[in-house]
Each structure stands twice: as structure tokens, then as C-alpha cells.
Amino acid sequence: MTFKDFIDKYLGMIIGVVVAVLVIVIGGDTIISALMKIALIVGLGLLGKYIQTNKTSVKDKLKTWIDKM
């Protein structure tokens, strides 16, 4: 597996993890436990991976949701 293949396959997961880390860092010293932080990182990582692999489906669902508003 080349680096390009790795990035193509896991870009959504990487972006989700980066967003989760930024949320935790910006959140500062709140009362969030370590377990919740790990769950946030994993959850946003999986969400990013889902969005990356299902772009058209997510785009269509988001468009219909925005049109209803």
C-alpha cells in the first residue's frame, strides 16, 4: 500500500481525529473524563471515514435536509 492509497482510504478518519483533538484542546480543562475524550476521537474519526466513503449519499441527504429547513 502506497502513501497515496493510505491517504485515499483513511482521509476521512484522519480529518475526524484532527477535529476531535482540536475540540478537546480548545475545550481546555473541563470535567470531561478520559473515556469521553477517547469516545469523541473514535466517534468523529468513524464519522469522517463514513462521510469520506459515502460522499454522494451524505451530500444528497444533507441537501434534502437543508431544503426542508
C-alpha positions in Angstrom: 0.0 0.0 0.0 1.5 3.3 -1.0 1.1 6.5 1.0 -1.4 7.8 -1.6 -3.5 4.7 -1.2 -3.4 5.1 2.6 -4.5 8.8 2.4 -7.3 8.0 -0.1 -8.6 5.2 2.2 -8.3 6.9 5.6 -8.6 10.6 4.8 -12.0 10.9 6.5 -10.7 9.2 9.6 -7.7 11.4 9.8 -9.8 14.6 9.4 -12.3 13.3 12.1 -9.5 12.6 14.5 -7.9 16.1 13.9 -11.3 17.8 14.5 -11.8 15.8 17.7 -8.3 16.7 19.0 -9.0 20.4 18.3 -12.3 20.2 20.1 -10.5 18.7 23.1 -7.6 21.2 23.1 -9.9 24.2 22.7 -12.2 22.8 25.4 -9.4 23.3 27.9 -9.6 21.8 31.3 -13.2 20.9 31.6 -14.7 17.9 33.5 -14.7 15.6 30.5 -13.2 12.2 31.5 -10.6 10.4 29.5 -13.1 7.8 28.4 -15.3 10.5 26.9 -12.3 12.1 25.1 -11.4 8.7 23.6 -15.0 8.1 22.6 -15.1 11.5 20.9 -11.9 10.9 19.0 -13.1 7.5 17.8 -16.6 8.7 17.0 -15.6 11.6 15.0 -12.9 9.5 13.3 -15.6 7.0 12.2 -17.9 9.8 11.2 -15.2 11.2 9.0 -14.5 7.8 7.4 -18.2 7.3 6.8 -18.5 10.7 5.1 -15.4 10.1 3.0 -16.6 6.7 1.7 -20.3 7.7 1.2 -19.8 11.2 -0.2 -22.7 11.2 -2.7 -25.2 9.7 -0.2 -24.3 12.1 2.5 -24.4 15.0 0.1 -27.9 14.0 -1.1 -29.2 13.6 2.5 -27.7 16.9 3.6 -29.2 18.7 0.6 -32.7 17.3 1.3 -32.4 18.2 5.0 -31.3 21.8 4.2 -34.1 22.1 1.6 -36.7 21.1 4.3 -35.5 23.9 6.5 
